[in-house]
């Protein structure tokens, strides 16, 4: 167990990453495997315009980090490992130059002989006395109770970092998933079963190798995208089970069955504007799958990359048509399904880029969603 460490969600972690990177602070984040700790750090570096160097301490020996000894002018010096950026004084005078960020992954799995050189990295931004071109150190580790071969870390290391435990929450992951184009069937299913986002292995079970996590669900979504066209529910369920485990996949199969029966109705809706017969989509899950699928088709059109002005104009016409057909129907369904579908699939960037707010049906649904989210 981790004692006295504050738990935060992904949205707060993103804020702390941006702060630490900008301010040159050290940050150490613990959390379950597959919650996106390392990927979020990489994204924060990219968003802030910093390059990063990546170290996986679980695979390094002491010479890999400290460098091998060499004799130079009858003195022993250590060759700087190629993966570490050496400080160059001639760069110091360049205005607004951003130094690199050191991403230290699997910090809890470092061999004991690596902890002292890591202390030098965190405290002095150097190795064997050689100054490095590093502005901030961002480290990640797994929870001690996960069975991930974690071991206690030196307090000399931890005392030089801001330390947090990330506890995944659904809404921050949902926001990320929409912007990343994660398969809407996965996102929609989890919006109705949020407890399934992370299902750690049972305590004491060292052989539960396959279980649900944000990373596993994202992998399942990519696998569904890559599945052969026309793949049946059995095959799709098997693919999902290989990512998140048998239990979550059995429940997801019911969701897939809804989509299989509703897909022709969605095609008629988005292509011709024909509203599904309520008797064919009775029940909350079926309505939700229909709304998700329609919004997913709309979002897929916005992600296309036109090669010329003619194709760009055609894309805009297609988006306008899909908005008209989709939201012409969605304004007739309960707001809770509009909220789930829009938050799971659409992004504000796409809404602005294709001026969806010019469509009165879209605006009617959008206003209903805003009122619902404000609780009034």
Secondary structure, DSSP 8 states (H G I E B T S, - for coil): ---S--EE-HHHHHHHHHHHHHHT--EEEEE-TTS-HHHHHHHHHHHHT--EEEEEGGG--HHHHH--EEEETTEEEE---TTS-B--GGGTTSTT---EEEEEE-GGG--HHHHHHHHHHHHHSEETTEEB-EEEEEEEE--GGG-S------HHHHTTSEEEEE---HHHHHHHHHHHT--HHHHHHHHH-GGGS-----TT-TT------HHHHHHHHHHHHHS-TT--HHHHHHHHHHHH-HHHHHHHHHHHHHHHHHHHHHHHHHHH-----GGGS-SHHHHHHHHHHHHHHHHHHHT---SSHHHHHHHHHHHHHHHHHHHHHHTTS-HHHHHHHHHHH--HHHHHHTTGGGSHHHHHHHHHHHHHHTT-
